[in-house]
Amino acid sequence: MAESDQNDSERSEDPTQKRLDEALQRGDVAKSQEVSTWFVMAAGALVLATFSSPMSSGLTTTFRGIVANAHQIPMDGRGLISISTRMCFEIISVIAAPLGILMLAAIAGNMVQHRLVWTAQTMKPQFSKISPLAGMKRLFSTQALMNFVKGLVKLAVVGTVVFLLIWPERNKLDGFVRMDIVSSLAVMKSLSVDMMTAVVAILAIIAAADYFFQYRQWFERQKMSLREMKDEFKQSEGDPMIKNKIRQLRLFRMKKRMMTQVPKASVIITNPTHYSIALQYDRDMNAPVCVAKGVDEVAMKIREVAKEHDVPIVESPPLARALWATVEIDDEIPEEHYKAVAEIIGYVMKLRNGGRPQ
């Protein structure tokens, strides 16, 4: 009893594919927030390096036109709505592509970790989520501790990288106050791209390590005990006792069906101690067909039914063994046995024409 309880509590077996599929349906997947963050940061760096100039040019043109023609803009209600709508469309047209890239990056950050999941189970209310005790357990869990340590490491590493990039440029920062806006923006863009590139490179390592950790945690949660493995096997494959009963029922039905075919047989070829093969043949057939076969008790039953219906029984141990191994019920006999079977059927027909043997 103690051993059974131990097997139930110890989840030492790798999860089956069915177990993993059920976890996916529940929305329980291996997911690292760092991977999603990395994708967004990488997309942000791409947007900054590629779209910052077109975006600034577009917005500058829009607002420059507004400022230059401010005296012509009507300030009544309809005019204000018109200029506001125009500004919104101008801004959206400028930032639509960058926002689209960031959105796709956020989606890709989840899709690379697992396939899409559509489930409402995570939205169901759970009292454990509002329980103070459960909240304290989550607050001081291993996962929470790892998240805290991970946050400190990220802050330290990213801060160090940013410091190392900015420190050599510290003398240029003092000159920003004397630069015009266009020149200062160009310098700030260059520094920002360098910093984001370095941060993205560092976050790639952190994201890979965090995903491996999260995947191991998730995989450990999916592990199964021996009893769970047995229960799942019974559910998927069926209870062995029920399967055995079904197999016995099928054998019984097959045996019953065979016995109804034995009276139609032309001859029964037997090995006196083990095998019985019932063959049917008429002139319209290409070759003799096996209508029943059996071994031991079934073989004796075939012989009994054959005697009751005056079906000839011929002993030929080598041929009986060969037919048993090579022919199935309702199949024609193999070509290599044509000659031997033809001789036996010819012999039986001669006996029938000349009288029954005693």
N, C-alpha and C positions, 0 to 999 in steps of 0.2 A: 504493500500500500504506500509506504514511504517512497519507494522507488518510482511508483506511478506519479505521485505528487511532484517529485523532483523533475520528472520528464516533462510535466505540464508547465512548470515554472521556468525551466531552462530552455530558452530559445536558441538552440545551437545549430539549427539546420538552415541552409540558404533558402530564401523564399522561392516558391514556384512562380511560373509566369502568370498563373491564375491569381495568385496573391498580389503580384505587382500590378496586374490589370485592375483589380478591385481597389487598390490604393489610389491608382490614377483616377478612377471613377469618383472616389471620395474627395478628390482634390488634394490628396496627400502625395506630394511630389518632392523630389530633390531640387531645392532652389536656393541659390546664393544671391543675396541682394547685391553683393559686390560685382557679380557678373553684369547685372542690369545697369549698375552705376557706371561700370567701365564702358559699356556700349554707349551710354548717354554722353559720357565725358569724351569718348573718342569722336562721336558725332559732333559734339560741341567744338572740339579742336578743328575738325574738318570745316565746319560752318564758319568759324572765326577766320581760318586761313583762306577760305575760298569765297565766302559771301560778304565779308566785312566791308570790302571796298564798294561793291555794287549796292549793298544796303545803305551805306553812308551817303553814296552819291544820290541814290534815289530819294532818301529822306531829306537830304540837303536841298535838292531841287524843289521838292514839295514845299518845305517850310520857307525857302527863300522866295518862292513865288507868292506865298501867303503874306510874308512880311512886306515884300515890295509893293503889293497891291492891297495893303490893309485898308487904305483910305477908300477903296472902291467896294469893300465887302459890306453889304447891308447888315445892320445889327438888329433888325427886327426878328421876330420869332421864326418866320419862314426862311430868312437868309441864314440865320444861325444854324438851323437844322440842315440846310443845304451844304454849308461849308463843313459842318461836322461830319456829315455823311461822306462827302468827298475825301476828307482827311482819313476817315476810317478805311475807305476803299484803297486809297494810296498806300497807307501803312500796311494793310493786309497783303496787297500785291507785292510789296517789297519783302515782307518777312514770311510769306506763305511757304516758299521753297525751304528755307532753313527750318521752320517749324515742322514741315513734313518730314524732313530728314531726322530731326530729333524724335518725332513720333515713331517713325519706322525703326529707329535704333532702340527705343524703349520696348517695342514689340519683339524685335529680334533678340534682345537680351533675355527674354523669357523663352522664346521658341527654341533657342539653341540648347536650353537646359532640359526641356521636356516638350512633348507634343501638346497641341492645344487641348485644354480641358474645359468642358462645359458642364458644370455641376452646380446645384443649388444647396448641396449639403453644407457647405461652409457658411451659408447664410442663415442656417437654422439656428434659433436661439439655444444657447447652452448655458445652464446655470453655473457650470464650472468656470466660465469666463468672467462671471461677476462675483464669484466667491472670493472673499478676502484671503482665505487660507490658500486656495489655488493660485491666487495672484502672488502671494508671498513665495510660494514654491517656485513659480516661474521667475520671480525677481531674483531669487538666489540659486537658480538652477545652473547646471554646467553650461547650457546654451547661453544664458545671460552673462555668465562670467567670460565665456569666449568672445561674446560680442563686445564686452567692455574692454577686454585686452586687445581685441582687434581694432577697436576705435582708437585706443591709445597708440598702437603701433602705426596705424594709418596717419594719425595726426603728427607723430614724431617724424615719420619717414617723409611725408609730403612737405611738412614744414621745413625739414632739413634741405630737401631738394630745392624748394623755392628760395630759401635763404642763399644757398650756394649759387643759384642763378642770378639773383638780384645783387648780391654783394659786389661782384666785379663791376656792376653798372651803377654803383652808388654815387659816383661823381656826376653821372649824367642826370640823375634825379634832381640835383640842385638846380640844373639849368632849365628845368621844365617851366619855371615861373617866367623865364625870359623868352621862351619859345612861343611862336604863334600856334594857333589851335591845330592847323593842318600838320605841322611838323611834329608837335607833341603827340598827336593821335597816331602818326606813323611809327614813332618810337614805342608808344604804348602797345600798339598792335604787335610789333616785333617781339617785345618782351612777353606779352600775353601768349603768343603762339609758342614761344620757347618753353614757357612755364607749363602750359597745358600739354605739350608734347612730352615733357619729362614726367608730369603727373600721370599721364595716360600709360606711359611705359612702366612706371612703378605700380600703378593700380592693376596692370595686367598680371603681374606676379602675384599680387595680393588676391586678385579675383580667382586665379587658378588654384591657389592654395586653399582659399575659402570654399570654392566649389568642391574640391576633393574632400574637405572636412565635412561639409554639409551632406555630400553624397554618402559618405561612410555612416554618418549619423542616421540618415534616412534608411539606408540598407540594413543597419542594425535593428531599426524599429520594425522592419518587415520580416525579420527572421522568425522562424516557426519552431515550435516544439515538436517532438516526435508524435504526440497525440494529435496535434493539428495536422501534421502531414498525413497521418492515417485517416483522419476524418475527411480531409479534402480528397484523398484517394477514393474513399468510399462514395463520396458525393459525385465525383467525376466518372469513376469507373463502375460504380455500383457495389453493393454489399457482396462480398465473396459467397456468402451462403445463398443469397438470392440468385446470383449468377449461376451457381452450381445447380440450383433447382430448375432454372430456366434451361440450362444445358441438358439436364436429365429429361425435362419435358420434351425438348426438341428431339433428343435421341429416341424417346418413346414414340413420338409421332412419326419419325423417320422409319423406325422399325415396323410400326403398324402399317405404314404406307408400302414398305417393301413387301410385307407378307401378303398384301392384296395383289401384288404383281407376280408373286411366285407361281400361281396357277397358270399364268400366261406364258411362262418360260418354256423353251423348247428342250432344254437340258440343264441339269445341275452338275457342275464339275466340282469334285470334292477332293480334299485331302482327308482321309478317314478320321484323323484326330483333331483337326483344327479348322480348315477353311471350307466354305461353300460359296460357289459363284453361280448365280442363275443367269442363263443367257437366253435371249429370245431372238428367233430368226425366222423370216419368211422371204419369199422370192422377191418381194418389193423392196427389201432393204439392201443397202450397199454392203453392210457388214453386220454381224451379230451385235446385239446391244445388251449391256449388263443391266438387268432390271432389279437385282438384289445381290447383296454379298454380306457375309458375316464371318465372324470368328468365334470359336468356342461355343457358348450357349446360343448365340444368334445363328451360328452355322447349323447346330442341331435342330433349331426351330425351323430353319429353311428346309431341311431334309424332311422333317415331319410333315410340313405343309405340302411339300412335293409328293410325298407318298400318298397323302390323302387325296390328291388330285391326279395321281398317276403320271406325274412328270418324271421322265427317265433320270436316273442318277448314275453318273459315270465317275469312277475314281481315277484321278490323274494328278498325283501330288505335285510334280514339278510345274504342270500347267496351272493348277489351282493357285500355287504360291505366286507364280508369275503374273497371273491375272489380278490377284489380290493387290499386288504392288503397283500395277500399271494402269488399271482401269477403274473409273468411278461410276457410280450409279447413273443410269440414263446416257452413258457414253458408249460409243462404238469401241470395240476391242482394238488394240494397236495392230498395225499391219503385220508386225513380225509374228503375231500369233494366228494369222489367218489359216495357215496350213494345218496347224495342230487342231484348231477348233473345227475347221471344215471336215477333217477326218472323223472327229467325234460326232458331229451333227450328221454326217453321211452314214456313220455306223448306226446312229439312233434311228434314222429314217428307214434304213434297211430292216432293222428289227421291227419297226412298226408295220412295214409292208409285209413282213414275213410272219408276224406274230410276236406277242410280248414275251420277253425272257422271263423265266421263272426265278 
